[in-house]
C-alpha cells in the first residue's frame, strides 16, 4: 500500500477496529468472512491487526471494507465511502531520487573548537582590563526644574469645597459571557449508519435503528456523517428538527456554535 498520511491512517484504523468489534460480538469467525467475501485470509488478518503495509492499493482496500461489512449485515457501501482514497501522496521516480540526494556536508572538528577558543580569549581580555568596558552615559542634571509657587489659602478652600461637592465616580465592569457551544439532537426515522466527531475526536460509529434518539455537544465543532441521510431527523442548537438529507444519500456536515440551522 502507498504511504498514508496521519488522518487517513487514523480513519482506516477506526474502520477496521469497528469491523473487528462487530465480528466478535456476532461470534463470526474470520474464516467464515473469507468464504463469504472471497477475500484472502491473510488480507483479512492484516485488516484486523492494523497491518496496513501488507494491504494492496487503497481502492482495493475500500472494496474489502464494503464486502467485509456486508457479510455481517452492515451498510458496507456507506462504511467504505468513509475511507478517502484520492488524497494519498504520490511521488514520481525523479522526485524520489531527488529526495534521496541530500548534500553531505561535514564540518571539521577544529572549526567549532577554534570559535570557542576565540570567544574565551575575548572574554578574558575584558575581564583582565576593566578600562576596556564601555561606561554608561552620565546622567545629566535636569536644570528645567522649577519651584512651584505657593497657592493662596483662599484658593485651596475653594478647590476643597468644589471637590467635596462632586459625586463619586462609578466604574461599570463588563459582564463576562460564556463561550457558546454547539448541540445536535438526532431522531431516527429508519435505520442508518452514523459517524459522529466531536472537536476532532470520533465519539460514535455504528448503526442506529428507527425510533432511537441521540444527542451530542461540542465546544468548537461537531461533524455528522450518515449513510442514509433521509432516515435522520436533525435539530441543531435547539432549532426545529429537519431531515438530514434524501433517502440513501451519504451526507456529512460540520456544525459550529454559530450554526443556526442545518443545511
Secondary structure by P-SEA (a helix, b strand, c coil): cccccaaaaaaaaaaaaaaaaaaaaacccaaaaaaaccccaaaaaaaaaccccccccaaaaaaaaaaaaaaaccaaaaaaaaccccccccccaaaaaaaaccccccccaaaaaaaaaaaaaaaaaaaaccccccccccccccccccccccccaaaaaaaaaaaaaccbbbbbbcccccbbbbbbbbbbcccccbbbbccccccccccccccbbbbbbbccbbbbbbcccccbbbbccccccccccccccbbbbbbcccccccc
